[in-house]
Amino acid sequence: MIDLRLLWVTHRKFCDFCATTPIALANGLVKLEFDLTIMNPEEDGSHEGSVWKHIGLETNAIRGFQSRSFSKKVLTHLESIELDFDAYIMDWQVGSKVGEFLAQQNRPCFLMDRSPPADSGILAKMQWKDWKDAWKLVKKGLFRSGFVVSKAHLRFVIQSSNIPATNISVLEAGVILPDDVVPLSREDDDAWKFVYHGRLDKHRGILEFMKHIVAWNDIGIGSQLTLIGEGSAVSDMKKRIAKHPDLFTLKGRMPHNDVLATLRNHHIGILPMPATKVWKLASPLKRGEYLASGLMVVGLDHQGHRFDDEVGPWMQLHDASILRTKISSLLNSMSNEEFAEHSQAAIEYARANLSWSRSIGTLADRIRGESNG
């Protein structure tokens, strides 16, 4: 028997390779027999063949104004149709005006917050206001509860909004791990192949990591870095690539399955994001995808990059002041056999700890509990 009729209004385009999380959660909800409809800023009908229903409200606004444009279209569309859903999920980026309209339907509403504002400058100021206004919907009781991505994120929302912890649930990022994934290997004459995928923005620390790659090569440690994505740092990256074409490869956006296949051609995934507020609250999906692919992980040491439990030497997080030295020592001393062992251990950790099933179960139980209570 089909469960609750659920509408999820999300700002994410599912064709975007950053949309792994909503796709995984949506598939999980449908498997648990939710009658799910996705409303997002894509062409109507573009989700044909999906296991959920789809309402597409395509927008063409420039970056920074896309969510506001989408929000206006959502509100106009919702006002024009008869709503017969049992519950609603809304991304905070969709905006409080849409949230207030949904709350008027007298059905349980839930706020989805997969990351506080990650942009910088004037865009960040605009987005932080939208973020605070969205969480006020939960504080006022118009929305039953909200979902965040990590325990640090949970603490931040509580401190910022004075919302009880009982009204917030943590949905940690997960990975889909094929049963047949095997450990990676490395030959003696291979350069160490690093990889990053996601937004290529200036405030993500990627440009600084490119300096490490050059420095390691200067002291005889063969290293290369592949960058997958697009963003504000691309023009600067191209200038550095022109100087060191053998050390860097820049790829644009690509389908998520192609990203995962590309990861398997590397040895080490990087987490270069600095210890600023937004990154300390994060639970980066790429971290789990690196491990599930058998990659080791290196990066800056802060709570947004760490796991709660102890991990093995396949994950190396260090303060920015010593990262270059620590990783150079690691690369100089690690044998190919040790790398293969670390790759196996990374896969085993991902299989045991990073499945989507726990977060999907938390999401489904919360919606059912509030809807049936």
C-alpha positions as CSV (number, residue, x, y, z in Angstrom):
1,M,0.0,0.0,0.0
2,I,1.3,3.4,-1.0
3,D,2.2,5.6,2.0
4,L,1.9,9.3,2.4
5,R,1.6,11.7,-0.5
6,L,4.7,13.9,-0.2
7,L,5.7,17.0,-2.1
8,W,9.4,18.0,-1.9
9,V,10.1,21.5,-3.2
10,T,13.9,21.6,-3.8
11,H,16.2,24.2,-5.4
12,R,18.4,21.4,-6.8
13,K,18.5,20.4,-10.4
14,F,18.7,16.6,-10.5
15,C,20.8,16.8,-13.7
16,D,23.5,18.6,-11.6
17,F,26.3,16.3,-10.4
18,C,26.0,17.9,-7.0
19,A,22.4,16.6,-6.6
20,T,23.5,13.2,-5.3
21,T,21.9,13.7,-1.9
22,P,18.3,14.6,-3.0
23,I,18.4,11.8,-5.6
24,A,19.5,9.2,-3.0
25,L,16.9,10.4,-0.5
26,A,14.1,10.5,-3.1
27,N,14.9,7.0,-4.2
28,G,14.9,5.8,-0.6
29,L,11.6,7.4,0.2
30,V,9.9,5.8,-2.8
31,K,11.3,2.4,-1.8
32,L,9.7,2.9,1.5
33,E,6.4,3.4,-0.4
34,F,6.0,7.2,-0.2
35,D,4.1,8.7,-3.1
36,L,6.7,11.3,-3.8
37,T,6.5,14.4,-6.1
38,I,9.6,16.5,-6.7
39,M,9.2,20.1,-7.7
40,N,12.4,21.7,-8.9
41,P,13.8,24.3,-11.4
42,E,14.1,21.9,-14.4
43,E,12.1,21.5,-17.5
44,D,8.8,19.8,-16.9
45,G,8.9,16.2,-18.0
46,S,12.7,16.0,-17.7
47,H,12.3,13.3,-14.9
48,E,10.4,10.9,-17.2
49,G,11.3,7.4,-16.2
50,S,12.0,8.3,-12.6
51,V,10.3,6.5,-9.7
52,W,8.8,9.8,-8.4
53,K,6.4,12.2,-10.0
54,H,7.8,15.6,-11.2
55,I,6.7,19.2,-11.5
56,G,9.3,21.2,-13.4
57,L,9.5,25.0,-13.1
58,E,12.5,26.0,-15.2
59,T,14.3,29.2,-14.4
60,N,17.1,31.1,-16.3
61,A,18.2,33.5,-13.6
62,I,21.9,34.2,-13.1
63,R,23.8,32.5,-10.2
64,G,22.9,34.1,-6.9
65,F,19.3,34.9,-8.0
66,Q,18.2,31.4,-9.2
67,S,16.5,30.4,-5.9
68,R,14.6,33.7,-5.6
69,S,13.4,33.3,-9.2
70,F,12.4,29.7,-8.6
71,S,10.6,30.7,-5.4
72,K,8.4,33.1,-7.2
73,K,7.5,30.5,-9.8
74,V,6.8,28.0,-7.1
75,L,4.4,30.3,-5.2
76,T,2.6,31.2,-8.5
77,H,2.2,27.5,-9.4
78,L,1.1,26.4,-5.9
79,E,-1.6,29.0,-5.9
80,S,-2.9,27.8,-9.2
81,I,-3.4,24.1,-8.4
82,E,-5.4,22.1,-5.9
83,L,-2.9,20.7,-3.3
84,D,-3.8,17.2,-2.0
85,F,-0.5,16.2,-0.3
86,D,-0.3,14.7,3.2
87,A,3.1,16.4,3.9
88,Y,5.6,18.8,2.5
89,I,9.4,19.1,2.5
90,M,11.0,22.4,1.4
91,D,14.7,23.3,1.0
92,W,15.6,26.5,2.9
93,Q,16.8,28.1,-0.4
94,V,13.2,28.0,-1.7
95,G,12.3,30.8,0.7
96,S,10.0,31.6,3.7
97,K,7.1,32.9,1.5
98,V,6.7,29.5,0.0
99,G,7.0,28.0,3.4
100,E,4.3,30.2,4.8
101,F,2.0,29.2,2.0
102,L,2.7,25.5,2.5
103,A,2.0,25.9,6.3
104,Q,-1.4,27.2,5.5
105,Q,-2.4,23.8,4.0
106,N,-2.6,22.5,7.6
107,R,-0.4,19.5,6.8
108,P,3.0,18.8,8.3
109,C,5.9,20.7,6.8
110,F,9.6,20.0,7.1
111,L,12.7,22.1,6.3
112,M,15.6,20.6,4.5
113,D,19.0,22.2,5.2
114,R,21.9,20.4,3.5
115,S,24.2,23.3,4.0
116,P,24.1,26.9,5.3
117,P,25.0,29.6,2.7
118,A,28.4,28.7,1.0
119,D,28.8,31.7,-1.2
120,S,30.8,34.8,-0.1
121,G,30.4,38.5,-0.3
122,I,27.0,40.2,-1.1
123,L,25.5,36.9,-2.1
124,A,26.2,35.4,1.3
125,K,24.5,38.3,3.1
126,M,21.4,37.8,1.0
127,Q,21.5,34.0,1.6
128,W,22.0,34.2,5.3
129,K,18.8,36.3,5.6
130,D,16.9,33.7,3.6
131,W,18.4,30.9,5.8
132,K,17.4,32.6,9.0
133,D,13.9,33.3,7.8
134,A,13.5,29.7,6.7
135,W,14.5,28.4,10.2
136,K,12.0,30.8,11.8
137,L,9.3,28.7,10.2
138,V,10.4,25.9,12.5
139,K,10.9,28.1,15.5
140,K,7.3,29.5,15.1
141,G,5.9,26.0,14.8
142,L,4.7,26.6,11.2
143,F,7.1,23.7,10.2
144,R,7.1,20.6,12.4
145,S,10.9,20.1,12.2
146,G,14.0,20.5,10.2
147,F,16.8,18.3,8.9
148,V,20.5,19.1,9.0
149,V,23.6,17.4,7.7
150,S,25.9,16.9,10.8
151,K,26.0,17.2,14.6
152,A,28.0,20.4,14.2
153,H,25.4,21.7,11.9
154,L,22.7,20.8,14.5
155,R,24.6,22.7,17.3
156,F,24.9,25.7,15.0
157,V,21.2,25.8,14.2
158,I,20.3,25.5,17.9
159,Q,22.7,28.3,18.9
160,S,21.6,30.6,16.0
161,S,17.9,30.0,16.2
162,N,17.2,28.8,19.7
163,I,15.2,25.9,18.3
164,P,15.0,22.8,20.6
165,A,17.1,19.8,19.5
166,T,14.0,17.7,19.5
167,N,12.8,19.6,16.4
168,I,15.9,18.9,14.4
169,S,17.1,15.6,12.9
170,V,20.6,14.8,11.5
171,L,20.6,13.3,8.0
172,E,24.3,12.6,7.4
173,A,25.6,12.2,3.8
174,G,25.8,8.6,2.6
175,V,27.2,6.8,-0.4
176,I,26.0,4.0,-2.7
177,L,28.6,1.3,-2.6
178,P,28.6,-1.4,-5.3
179,D,29.2,-4.9,-4.0
180,D,31.9,-5.6,-6.5
181,V,34.2,-2.6,-5.8
182,V,37.8,-3.7,-5.4
183,P,40.8,-1.9,-3.8
184,L,42.9,0.4,-5.9
185,S,46.5,-0.3,-6.8
186,R,49.6,1.7,-7.8
187,E,52.7,1.0,-9.8
188,D,56.2,2.2,-8.8
189,D,56.5,4.6,-11.7
190,D,53.0,6.1,-11.2
191,A,52.7,9.7,-10.0
192,W,50.5,10.1,-7.0
193,K,47.1,11.0,-8.5
194,F,45.0,13.4,-6.4
195,V,41.4,14.3,-7.3
196,Y,38.8,16.9,-6.2
197,H,35.2,17.1,-7.4
198,G,32.5,19.7,-6.6
199,R,32.3,23.5,-6.8
200,L,35.6,25.1,-7.9
201,D,35.2,28.3,-6.0
202,K,37.9,30.5,-4.6
203,H,36.9,30.2,-1.0
204,R,37.2,26.4,-1.0
205,G,41.0,26.2,-0.6
206,I,41.6,24.4,-4.0
207,L,44.1,27.1,-5.3
208,E,46.2,26.6,-2.2
209,F,46.3,22.9,-2.7
210,M,47.5,23.4,-6.2
211,K,50.6,25.0,-4.7
212,H,51.2,21.8,-2.7
213,I,51.2,19.8,-5.9
214,V,53.8,22.0,-7.4
215,A,55.9,21.9,-4.3
216,W,55.8,18.1,-4.0
217,N,57.0,17.8,-7.6
218,D,59.8,20.3,-6.9
219,I,61.2,17.9,-4.3
220,G,60.9,14.8,-6.5
221,I,57.5,13.5,-5.4
222,G,55.6,13.0,-8.6
223,S,52.0,14.3,-8.1
224,Q,49.1,15.2,-10.3
225,L,45.7,16.8,-9.5
226,T,42.5,16.4,-11.4
227,L,39.7,19.0,-10.8
228,I,36.1,18.2,-11.7
229,G,33.5,21.0,-11.6
230,E,33.0,24.7,-12.3
231,G,33.1,27.8,-10.2
232,S,34.7,31.2,-9.5
233,A,38.3,29.9,-9.3
234,V,38.4,28.3,-12.8
235,S,40.1,31.3,-14.5
236,D,42.9,31.3,-11.9
237,M,43.2,27.5,-12.2
238,K,43.6,27.8,-16.0
239,K,46.5,30.2,-15.5
240,R,48.3,27.8,-13.2
241,I,47.5,24.9,-15.5
242,A,49.2,26.8,-18.3
243,K,52.4,27.0,-16.3
244,H,52.2,23.3,-15.2
245,P,50.2,21.4,-17.9
246,D,51.6,18.1,-16.8
247,L,50.5,18.5,-13.2
248,F,46.9,19.5,-13.5
249,T,43.8,18.3,-15.4
250,L,40.6,20.4,-15.4
251,K,37.3,18.8,-16.2
252,G,34.0,20.5,-16.3
253,R,30.7,19.3,-14.9
254,M,29.9,15.7,-15.7
255,P,27.2,13.1,-14.9
256,H,27.6,11.7,-11.4
257,N,28.2,8.1,-12.7
258,D,31.1,9.5,-14.7
259,V,32.5,11.3,-11.6
260,L,32.5,8.0,-9.7
261,A,34.2,6.3,-12.6
262,T,36.9,9.0,-12.8
263,L,37.6,8.8,-9.1
264,R,38.7,5.2,-9.6
265,N,41.5,6.4,-11.8
266,H,43.1,8.2,-8.9
267,H,44.8,7.4,-5.5
268,I,43.8,10.2,-3.1
269,G,40.8,12.5,-2.8
270,I,41.3,16.0,-1.3
271,L,39.3,18.0,1.2
272,P,40.9,21.4,0.9
273,M,38.1,23.5,2.4
274,P,39.4,25.8,5.2
275,A,38.1,26.0,8.8
276,T,35.6,28.7,8.1
277,K,32.1,28.6,9.5
278,V,30.3,27.0,6.6
279,W,32.9,24.2,6.1
280,K,33.1,23.4,9.8
281,L,29.4,22.7,9.7
282,A,29.5,20.6,6.6
283,S,29.5,16.8,6.1
284,P,31.0,16.7,2.6
285,L,29.5,14.1,0.4
286,K,32.7,13.8,-1.6
287,R,34.5,12.5,1.6
288,G,32.3,9.4,1.5
289,E,32.5,9.0,-2.2
290,Y,36.3,9.1,-2.1
291,L,36.4,6.3,0.5
292,A,33.7,4.2,-1.3
293,S,35.8,4.4,-4.4
294,G,38.9,3.1,-2.5
295,L,40.7,6.4,-2.4
296,M,42.7,7.6,0.6
297,V,41.7,11.1,1.8
298,V,43.9,14.1,2.8
299,G,42.8,17.5,3.8
300,L,42.6,20.2,6.4
301,D,41.8,19.2,10.0
302,H,38.5,20.6,11.3
303,Q,35.2,19.2,12.5
304,G,33.5,19.5,9.1
305,H,36.0,17.0,7.6
306,R,36.4,14.6,10.6
307,F,34.3,11.6,11.4
308,D,33.0,11.2,14.9
309,D,34.8,7.9,15.4
310,E,38.5,6.9,15.1
311,V,39.7,6.2,11.6
312,G,42.7,4.6,10.1
313,P,45.8,6.0,8.2
314,W,43.7,6.0,5.0
315,M,42.5,9.4,6.2
316,Q,45.1,12.2,6.8
317,L,43.8,15.5,8.1
318,H,46.3,18.1,9.3
319,D,46.5,21.8,10.2
320,A,47.2,24.0,7.2
321,S,50.7,25.0,8.6
322,I,51.9,21.4,8.5
323,L,49.8,19.7,5.8
324,R,52.4,20.0,3.0
325,T,55.2,18.5,5.2
326,K,53.0,15.7,6.6
327,I,51.7,14.6,3.2
328,S,55.1,14.7,1.7
329,S,56.4,12.4,4.4
330,L,53.4,10.1,3.9
331,L,54.0,9.8,0.1
332,N,57.7,9.3,0.5
333,S,57.3,6.4,3.0
334,M,54.2,4.6,1.7
335,S,54.7,1.4,-0.3
336,N,52.4,0.3,-3.0
337,E,51.4,-2.7,-0.8
338,E,50.5,-0.3,2.0
339,F,48.5,1.9,-0.3
340,A,46.4,-1.2,-1.5
341,E,45.8,-2.0,2.2
342,H,44.6,1.5,2.9
343,S,42.4,1.4,-0.1
344,Q,40.8,-1.8,1.1
345,A,40.3,-0.4,4.6
346,A,38.7,2.8,3.2
347,I,36.2,0.7,1.2
348,E,35.4,-1.4,4.3
349,Y,34.8,1.7,6.4
350,A,32.5,3.2,3.8
351,R,30.5,-0.1,3.5
352,A,30.1,-0.4,7.3
353,N,29.5,3.3,8.2
354,L,28.4,5.4,5.3
355,S,25.3,3.8,3.8
356,W,22.3,6.1,3.0
357,S,19.9,3.7,4.8
358,R,20.2,5.2,8.2
359,S,19.5,8.8,7.0
360,I,16.6,7.6,4.8
361,G,15.1,5.8,7.7
362,T,15.4,8.8,10.0
363,L,13.8,11.0,7.3
364,A,10.9,8.6,6.7
365,D,10.2,8.0,10.4
366,R,10.1,11.7,11.2
367,I,7.7,12.4,8.4
368,R,5.4,9.5,9.3
369,G,5.5,10.2,13.0
370,E,4.5,13.9,12.5
371,S,1.9,13.0,9.9
372,N,0.3,10.3,11.8
373,G,0.7,11.7,15.3
